Amino acid sequence: MSDNSAHDSREAVLDRIFPSGTSLTDDGAVRIAGHDLRDIARAWGTPAYVLDEPDIRRRATAFREAFTDAFEAIGTRVDVYYAGKAFLCTAMARLLQEEGLRLDVCSGGELTVAQRAGVPGEQIALHGNNKSPAEIAQALDAGIGRIVVDSFEEIDRVAAAARERSVVARVMLRVKTGVEAHTHEYIATAHEDQKFGFSLSDGQVGEAVRRVLAAPEALQLLGFHSHIGSQIFESDGFREAARRLISLQLAVASEHGVQLPELDLGGGFGIAYLPGDEPLGVREMAGQLAGIVQEACAQAGMPLPRVSIEPGRAIVGPAGVTLYEVGTVKPVRVSDDLVRTYVAVDGGMSDNPRPVLYDAEYTCVLAGRPGSETTTQTRVVGKHCESGDIVVRDVRLPDDVRAGDLLAVPATGAYCRSLASQYNHVPRPPVLALRDGEVGVWLRRETMDDLLALEGE
C-alpha cells in the first residue's frame, strides 16, 4: 500500500464502507446519523457498537422493494426473511416488522426474542441443524410459518410434535446442492462435507420427501431450501443452486403428483469490508436472481414458485461501526525494511472474533480527529491474552496515533455482537442505535454484576 495521506485514505474508507449517514465535523471528527462519535464515547464509554438506524431501515426497505419488483415482473411473489443470526434484539425485530420483512431464527433464544418483539408466528422461519424437541414445540406453539428441516431425525421430531398438538407443520427440506461458494470454508454451506442439509448425491433428498409426504396429517412440504454460503459477491452460485432445486421440485411433481409451492434460495449477500470490495447492488442482485429462477423454471417446464431470500449481513452489517479507545502504541521492528506499529484498543476478540475465526479483514479510521498527513503501517490489536487477538491486521494510520485516540471500525453490524463473548471476563459492549437527535440503547453494556450473576454460592 502506498504511503498516501491519512486524510485521503480516511475519506475513501468513510465514503465506501461507513454507514450512509456518516459525515465529518468541522474539526475532522466522524459523525454518524448526526452524532459526533466523541460525544458518544464520552456519554456511553468504549468499546461500543454503534448503529446508524436510518441506514438499517433504508437497507431493509431496499431489499423488500427491489426483490418485490423483480419477482413481480416475472409473475411471482417473494418473501424477504431477515437472518436473525447476523444481529438480533427486540428493537431490531420490531424495526424489521415496521419495514415489512419477515424473520429467520435458528434457536429457541432467537425465537423468544422474536416473540417478545411481537413478530407474528406465521412470519417466522426456524432453521438449525439440531433443533431440540423443546425448540420444535416452542415453534409449533408459536404458530410458526415454516420449519426448515435438516435431518431424518427432525422429520420424526416435527411430525411427533405436530401430532401431539393436532396441527400440520409447514416444512421445507434443506438441500446440500453441491454448489461451492467462493468464500471461507467455514462459511461455505452447500458443499457435501459439512453438517447442514440432505445430500443430493446418495438419495437422501428423495427419502426425505417420501417421509414428509407420508405424514400429511402432521407435515406439509412447502419446498426446498438452499444456502450456498456467506459473503458472496456474484450470482453464479445461486444460478446453479436454483437449477438443481427446481429440478428436484419437478421430480417431486413427476413422482408424487405434488406441485411444491415455494423455493428458498437462502442469503449470503456480501458487503464491503475494505475499500476494494465490490458487492452487487441490491437491485442488480434482485434482477439477476429473478432471471435465474425464471430461466430455470422455463427450462424445467414448471410454474414459478413463490421465492424466499434471507439477507442478514447485507442489511445490518454496513450500518454498524465499533468504537474503541487506544490504550497503547508500540512500534515493533519486523524486519530491516518494516517497522509495524501495534495499536492496542480496549476491546478485541471478545467483541469481534471474526478475524480469528475466519481471517476476516477490516479497516479503521481515527474517529476523533484527522491525524497527521504521514502514515505508518499499523496492526490494531485487542486487550485479550492471545497473540491472535487482532482487530485490523494491516492498515495505515496517521503516525501520530496515541493513547486516548478514538478508532472506528466499520462494517461491524453483523456477526460481531452476535458472536461476542465474555472472554477474560470482559463485559460485552452496548449496542447504540443512532438517529437524528436520539440515541437508542438497544442493548446496554454488561456490568461486573452481570458477569457474577450466574455464579453459584
C-alpha positions as CSV (number, residue, x, y, z in Angstrom):
1,M,0.0,0.0,0.0
2,S,1.3,3.4,-0.9
3,D,2.1,5.9,1.8
4,N,-0.7,8.3,0.7
5,S,-2.0,10.9,3.1
6,A,-4.0,9.6,6.0
7,H,-6.7,12.2,5.1
8,D,-7.3,10.8,1.6
9,S,-7.3,7.2,2.8
10,R,-9.8,8.0,5.6
11,E,-12.0,9.8,3.1
12,A,-12.1,6.7,0.9
13,V,-13.0,4.4,3.8
14,L,-15.7,6.8,5.1
15,D,-17.2,7.0,1.7
16,R,-17.1,3.4,0.7
17,I,-17.6,1.4,3.9
18,F,-19.1,3.5,6.7
19,P,-22.9,3.9,7.1
20,S,-24.7,6.2,4.7
21,G,-25.3,8.7,7.4
22,T,-21.6,9.4,8.0
23,S,-20.0,12.8,7.8
24,L,-17.2,14.8,9.2
25,T,-17.3,17.6,11.7
26,D,-15.6,20.9,11.0
27,D,-12.5,19.8,13.0
28,G,-12.3,16.4,11.3
29,A,-14.1,14.0,13.7
30,V,-16.5,11.4,12.5
31,R,-20.2,11.9,12.8
32,I,-22.9,9.2,12.3
33,A,-26.6,9.9,11.9
34,G,-25.9,13.5,13.2
35,H,-23.9,12.3,16.3
36,D,-20.3,13.2,16.9
37,L,-18.6,9.9,17.9
38,R,-16.6,11.8,20.5
39,D,-19.8,12.6,22.3
40,I,-20.9,9.0,22.1
41,A,-17.7,7.9,23.6
42,R,-17.9,10.4,26.4
43,A,-21.5,9.6,27.2
44,W,-21.5,5.8,26.7
45,G,-17.9,4.7,27.0
46,T,-15.9,2.4,24.8
47,P,-15.9,-0.1,23.2
48,A,-19.4,0.4,21.8
49,Y,-21.3,-0.9,18.9
50,V,-22.9,2.0,17.1
51,L,-25.7,1.5,14.5
52,D,-27.0,4.0,12.0
53,E,-30.7,3.2,12.5
54,P,-31.9,5.1,9.4
55,D,-29.3,3.3,7.4
56,I,-30.7,-0.1,8.6
57,R,-34.2,1.0,7.6
58,R,-33.0,2.1,4.2
59,R,-31.3,-1.2,3.5
60,A,-34.3,-3.3,4.7
61,T,-36.6,-1.3,2.5
62,A,-34.3,-1.5,-0.4
63,F,-34.3,-5.4,-0.2
64,R,-38.1,-5.6,0.2
65,E,-38.8,-3.2,-2.7
66,A,-36.1,-4.4,-5.1
67,F,-36.9,-8.1,-4.7
68,T,-40.7,-7.5,-4.8
69,D,-40.4,-5.5,-8.0
70,A,-38.0,-8.0,-9.7
71,F,-40.2,-11.1,-8.9
72,E,-43.5,-9.4,-9.6
73,A,-42.0,-8.6,-13.0
74,I,-41.6,-12.3,-13.8
75,G,-45.0,-13.2,-12.4
76,T,-44.5,-14.5,-8.9
77,R,-44.0,-13.3,-5.3
78,V,-41.0,-13.1,-3.0
79,D,-40.7,-13.1,0.8
80,V,-37.6,-11.4,2.4
81,Y,-36.6,-13.0,5.7
82,Y,-34.0,-11.2,7.7
83,A,-31.4,-13.7,9.0
84,G,-31.5,-13.0,12.8
85,K,-28.2,-14.7,13.4
86,A,-26.5,-11.6,11.9
87,F,-27.7,-9.5,14.8
88,L,-30.9,-9.7,16.7
89,C,-32.5,-8.0,19.7
90,T,-36.1,-6.9,20.4
91,A,-35.7,-3.5,19.0
92,M,-34.2,-4.9,15.8
93,A,-37.0,-7.4,15.4
94,R,-39.6,-4.6,15.8
95,L,-37.8,-2.4,13.2
96,L,-37.8,-5.2,10.7
97,Q,-41.6,-5.6,11.2
98,E,-42.1,-1.9,10.6
99,E,-40.1,-2.2,7.4
100,G,-42.2,-5.2,6.1
101,L,-39.6,-8.0,6.5
102,R,-40.1,-11.5,7.9
103,L,-37.7,-13.1,10.3
104,D,-35.5,-16.2,10.2
105,V,-34.4,-17.6,13.5
106,C,-32.2,-20.6,14.3
107,S,-32.6,-21.3,18.0
108,G,-35.2,-21.1,20.8
109,G,-33.4,-18.0,22.1
110,E,-33.8,-16.1,18.8
111,L,-37.4,-17.3,18.6
112,T,-38.0,-15.9,22.1
113,V,-36.7,-12.5,21.1
114,A,-39.0,-12.6,18.1
115,Q,-42.0,-13.4,20.2
116,R,-41.1,-10.7,22.7
117,A,-41.0,-8.2,19.8
118,G,-44.5,-9.3,18.7
119,V,-43.5,-10.8,15.4
120,P,-46.4,-12.9,14.2
121,G,-45.6,-16.6,14.2
122,E,-46.6,-17.1,10.5
123,Q,-43.9,-14.6,9.6
124,I,-41.1,-16.5,11.3
125,A,-38.9,-19.4,9.9
126,L,-36.9,-21.7,12.1
127,H,-33.6,-23.0,11.0
128,G,-30.9,-25.1,12.7
129,N,-29.2,-28.5,12.1
130,N,-30.1,-29.9,15.5
131,K,-33.3,-28.4,16.8
132,S,-34.2,-29.8,20.2
133,P,-37.7,-31.2,20.9
134,A,-38.3,-28.1,23.2
135,E,-37.4,-25.7,20.3
136,I,-39.7,-27.6,17.9
137,A,-42.5,-27.4,20.5
138,Q,-41.9,-23.7,21.0
139,A,-42.1,-23.1,17.3
140,L,-45.3,-25.0,16.8
141,D,-46.9,-23.4,19.8
142,A,-46.0,-20.0,18.3
143,G,-47.8,-20.9,15.0
144,I,-44.5,-20.6,13.1
145,G,-44.7,-20.2,9.4
146,R,-42.1,-22.8,8.4
147,I,-39.6,-25.1,9.9
148,V,-36.5,-25.8,7.7
149,V,-35.9,-29.5,8.4
150,D,-32.3,-30.6,8.3
151,S,-32.3,-34.4,9.1
152,F,-34.3,-37.5,9.2
153,E,-34.5,-37.3,13.0
154,E,-36.0,-33.8,12.7
155,I,-38.7,-35.1,10.3
156,D,-39.8,-37.6,13.0
157,R,-39.5,-35.0,15.8
158,V,-41.5,-32.3,14.0
159,A,-44.2,-34.9,13.0
160,A,-44.5,-36.2,16.5
161,A,-44.8,-32.7,18.0
162,A,-47.4,-31.7,15.4
163,R,-49.5,-34.8,16.1
164,E,-49.4,-34.0,19.8
165,R,-50.9,-30.6,19.0
166,S,-53.2,-31.7,16.2
167,V,-51.6,-29.2,13.8
168,V,-50.0,-29.6,10.4
169,A,-46.4,-28.2,10.5
170,R,-45.3,-26.4,7.3
171,V,-41.7,-27.6,6.5
172,M,-39.0,-27.1,3.9
173,L,-36.2,-29.5,3.3
174,R,-32.7,-28.1,3.4
175,V,-30.6,-29.5,0.5
176,K,-26.9,-29.6,0.0
177,T,-26.8,-28.6,-3.6
178,G,-23.1,-29.2,-4.0
179,V,-22.5,-25.6,-5.1
180,E,-19.2,-24.2,-4.0
181,A,-19.5,-20.6,-3.0
182,H,-16.3,-18.5,-3.3
183,T,-15.9,-17.8,0.4
184,H,-14.1,-19.0,3.5
185,E,-14.5,-22.7,4.1
186,Y,-16.2,-22.2,7.5
187,I,-19.0,-20.1,5.9
188,A,-19.5,-22.1,2.7
189,T,-22.5,-24.2,3.5
190,A,-23.7,-26.1,0.4
191,H,-20.8,-28.5,-0.3
192,E,-21.1,-32.1,0.7
193,D,-18.5,-32.3,3.5
194,Q,-20.4,-30.2,6.2
195,K,-23.2,-30.6,8.7
196,F,-26.2,-28.8,7.0
197,G,-28.9,-30.4,5.0
198,F,-29.8,-33.5,3.0
199,S,-27.3,-34.7,0.4
200,L,-28.2,-34.9,-3.3
201,S,-25.6,-37.4,-4.1
202,D,-26.9,-40.5,-2.2
203,G,-30.7,-40.4,-2.3
204,Q,-31.2,-38.6,1.0
205,V,-33.4,-35.9,-0.5
206,G,-35.7,-38.4,-2.2
207,E,-36.1,-40.4,1.0
208,A,-36.8,-37.2,3.0
209,V,-39.5,-36.2,0.5
210,R,-41.1,-39.6,0.8
211,R,-41.1,-39.5,4.6
212,V,-42.7,-36.0,4.8
213,L,-45.3,-36.8,2.2
214,A,-46.2,-40.0,4.1
215,A,-47.3,-37.9,7.1
216,P,-49.9,-35.5,5.6
217,E,-51.8,-35.3,9.0
218,A,-48.7,-33.8,10.6
219,L,-46.5,-32.3,7.8
220,Q,-46.9,-30.1,4.8
221,L,-44.0,-29.9,2.4
222,L,-43.6,-26.4,1.0
223,G,-40.5,-26.9,-1.0
224,F,-36.7,-27.0,-0.8
225,H,-34.2,-24.7,0.8
226,S,-30.6,-23.9,-0.1
227,H,-27.9,-21.7,1.4
228,I,-24.7,-21.8,-0.5
229,G,-22.6,-19.7,1.9
230,S,-21.9,-16.2,3.1
231,Q,-20.2,-13.0,1.9
232,I,-21.0,-13.8,-1.8
233,F,-20.3,-11.1,-4.4
234,E,-21.7,-12.8,-7.5
235,S,-24.9,-14.7,-8.6
236,D,-23.3,-17.7,-10.4
237,G,-23.6,-20.0,-7.4
238,F,-27.3,-19.0,-7.0
239,R,-27.9,-19.9,-10.6
240,E,-26.7,-23.5,-10.2
241,A,-28.4,-23.9,-6.8
242,A,-31.7,-22.7,-8.2
243,R,-31.4,-25.0,-11.2
244,R,-30.8,-28.0,-9.0
245,L,-33.6,-27.2,-6.6
246,I,-36.1,-26.6,-9.4
247,S,-35.1,-29.9,-10.9
248,L,-35.9,-31.5,-7.6
249,Q,-39.3,-29.9,-7.4
250,L,-40.0,-31.1,-10.9
251,A,-39.0,-34.6,-9.8
252,V,-41.4,-34.4,-6.9
253,A,-44.3,-33.4,-9.2
254,S,-43.5,-36.2,-11.6
255,E,-43.0,-39.0,-9.0
256,H,-45.6,-37.9,-6.4
257,G,-48.0,-35.7,-8.3
258,V,-47.4,-32.9,-5.8
259,Q,-46.5,-29.3,-7.0
260,L,-44.4,-27.8,-4.3
261,P,-45.3,-24.1,-4.0
262,E,-42.2,-22.5,-2.6
263,L,-38.4,-22.2,-3.1
264,D,-35.9,-20.7,-0.7
265,L,-32.5,-19.5,-2.1
266,G,-31.1,-18.5,1.3
267,G,-28.9,-15.5,1.7
268,G,-25.2,-14.8,1.9
269,F,-25.1,-11.5,0.0
270,G,-21.8,-9.9,0.6
271,I,-20.8,-6.4,1.8
272,A,-17.8,-4.2,1.6
273,Y,-15.3,-4.6,4.4
274,L,-12.4,-3.0,2.5
275,P,-12.3,-0.1,0.0
276,G,-11.6,-2.5,-2.9
277,D,-14.6,-4.8,-2.2
278,E,-17.3,-4.6,-4.9
279,P,-20.6,-6.3,-3.8
280,L,-23.5,-6.3,-6.2
281,G,-26.2,-3.7,-5.7
282,V,-29.5,-4.8,-4.3
283,R,-31.5,-4.1,-7.4
284,E,-28.8,-5.8,-9.6
285,M,-28.8,-8.9,-7.4
286,A,-32.7,-9.0,-7.3
287,G,-32.9,-8.7,-11.1
288,Q,-30.3,-11.5,-11.6
289,L,-31.9,-13.9,-9.1
290,A,-35.4,-13.3,-10.6
291,G,-34.0,-14.0,-14.1
292,I,-32.2,-17.1,-12.8
293,V,-35.5,-18.5,-11.3
294,Q,-37.5,-17.6,-14.4
295,E,-34.9,-19.3,-16.7
296,A,-34.6,-22.5,-14.6
297,C,-38.4,-22.9,-14.4
298,A,-38.8,-22.3,-18.1
299,Q,-36.2,-25.0,-18.9
300,A,-37.9,-27.4,-16.5
301,G,-41.3,-26.6,-17.8
302,M,-42.8,-25.9,-14.4
303,P,-44.7,-22.9,-12.9
304,L,-42.9,-20.3,-11.0
305,P,-42.8,-21.0,-7.2
306,R,-43.1,-18.4,-4.5
307,V,-39.5,-17.5,-3.6
308,S,-37.8,-16.6,-0.4
309,I,-34.4,-15.0,0.4
310,E,-32.6,-14.5,3.7
311,P,-30.4,-11.4,3.8
312,G,-28.8,-10.6,7.2
313,R,-25.3,-9.2,6.9
314,A,-26.3,-7.1,3.9
315,I,-28.9,-5.3,5.9
316,V,-27.2,-4.6,9.3
317,G,-23.5,-5.1,8.5
318,P,-22.8,-1.9,6.7
319,A,-24.9,0.1,9.2
320,G,-22.6,-0.8,12.2
321,V,-19.4,0.7,13.5
322,T,-17.4,-0.4,16.6
323,L,-15.9,2.5,18.5
324,Y,-12.7,1.9,20.5
325,E,-10.2,3.9,22.6
326,V,-6.5,3.4,22.0
327,G,-4.6,2.3,25.1
328,T,-1.0,1.7,24.0
329,V,1.1,2.3,20.9
330,K,4.1,0.0,20.4
331,P,6.5,0.1,17.4
332,V,7.8,-3.3,16.5
333,R,10.7,-3.9,14.1
334,V,9.5,-6.8,12.0
335,S,12.5,-6.8,9.5
336,D,15.1,-4.4,8.3
337,D,12.6,-3.0,5.9
338,L,9.5,-2.9,8.1
339,V,8.5,-1.4,11.5
340,R,5.0,-2.2,12.3
341,T,3.1,-0.1,14.9
342,Y,0.9,-2.2,17.2
343,V,-2.0,-0.1,18.4
344,A,-3.9,-1.8,21.3
345,V,-7.6,-0.9,21.9
346,D,-9.9,-1.5,24.8
347,G,-11.8,-4.4,23.1
348,G,-10.8,-7.1,20.7
349,M,-11.7,-10.7,20.0
350,S,-14.4,-10.8,22.7
351,D,-16.4,-8.1,20.7
352,N,-15.3,-9.2,17.2
353,P,-14.0,-12.8,16.9
354,R,-14.4,-12.8,13.1
355,P,-10.7,-12.1,12.4
356,V,-9.5,-15.0,14.4
357,L,-12.4,-17.3,13.3
358,Y,-12.4,-16.6,9.6
359,D,-9.3,-14.5,8.9
360,A,-11.8,-11.7,8.3
361,E,-10.3,-8.4,7.2
362,Y,-11.4,-5.0,8.5
363,T,-10.1,-1.5,8.3
364,C,-10.4,1.5,10.6
365,V,-10.0,5.3,10.9
366,L,-9.3,7.8,13.6
367,A,-12.7,9.0,14.7
368,G,-11.9,11.9,16.9
369,R,-9.5,13.9,14.7
370,P,-8.0,13.7,11.2
371,G,-4.4,13.0,12.4
372,S,-1.2,13.7,10.7
373,E,-0.7,13.6,6.9
374,T,2.0,10.9,7.1
375,T,1.1,7.4,7.9
376,T,2.6,4.2,9.3
377,Q,2.0,0.5,8.8
378,T,-0.3,-0.4,11.8
379,R,-1.8,-3.5,13.3
380,V,-4.8,-2.9,15.6
381,V,-5.0,-5.4,18.4
382,G,-7.2,-6.1,21.4
383,K,-6.6,-6.4,25.1
384,H,-7.0,-10.1,25.4
385,C,-4.4,-12.6,26.5
386,E,-4.0,-14.1,23.0
387,S,-1.5,-13.3,20.3
388,G,-4.2,-13.9,17.7
389,D,-6.3,-11.1,19.3
390,I,-6.3,-8.9,16.1
391,V,-8.9,-6.4,15.2
392,V,-7.4,-5.0,12.0
393,R,-4.4,-6.9,10.6
394,D,-3.0,-4.3,8.3
395,V,-3.9,-0.6,8.0
396,R,-2.1,2.6,7.5
397,L,-2.9,5.1,10.3
398,P,-1.5,8.6,11.0
399,D,1.9,8.2,12.6
400,D,0.8,10.5,15.5
401,V,-1.8,8.0,16.7
402,R,-1.6,8.0,20.5
403,A,-3.3,6.7,23.7
404,G,-6.7,8.2,24.2
405,D,-7.5,8.4,20.4
406,L,-10.8,7.0,19.2
407,L,-10.7,4.4,16.4
408,A,-13.8,3.4,14.5
409,V,-14.0,0.0,12.7
410,P,-16.8,0.0,10.1
411,A,-18.9,-2.9,8.7
412,T,-19.3,-4.5,12.2
413,G,-23.1,-4.5,12.4
414,A,-23.3,-8.2,11.6
415,Y,-21.8,-11.2,13.4
416,C,-19.9,-9.1,16.0
417,R,-22.4,-8.6,18.9
418,S,-23.9,-12.0,17.8
419,L,-20.6,-13.8,18.2
420,A,-19.4,-11.8,21.2
421,S,-18.1,-13.5,24.3
422,Q,-17.0,-12.6,27.8
423,Y,-13.5,-14.0,27.3
424,N,-11.1,-12.9,30.0
425,H,-14.3,-11.8,31.9
426,V,-14.6,-8.7,29.8
427,P,-18.2,-7.4,29.7
428,R,-19.8,-7.1,26.3
429,P,-20.3,-3.6,24.8
430,P,-23.6,-1.8,24.4
431,V,-25.5,-1.5,21.1
432,L,-26.4,2.1,20.5
433,A,-28.8,2.9,17.7
434,L,-28.3,6.5,16.5
435,R,-30.9,8.6,14.8
436,D,-31.3,12.3,14.4
437,G,-31.4,13.8,17.9
438,E,-31.6,10.4,19.7
439,V,-29.5,7.5,21.0
440,G,-31.4,4.3,21.5
441,V,-29.9,1.8,23.9
442,W,-30.8,-1.4,22.1
443,L,-28.6,-3.5,24.4
444,R,-26.9,-2.0,27.5
445,R,-23.3,-2.5,28.4
446,E,-22.8,-5.6,30.6
447,T,-21.5,-5.0,34.1
448,M,-19.4,-6.9,36.6
449,D,-22.6,-7.8,38.4
450,D,-23.9,-9.4,35.1
451,L,-20.7,-11.5,35.0
452,L,-21.1,-12.7,38.5
453,A,-24.9,-13.2,38.3
454,L,-24.6,-16.9,37.2
455,E,-22.1,-17.8,39.9
456,G,-23.1,-20.5,42.4
457,E,-22.9,-19.9,46.1
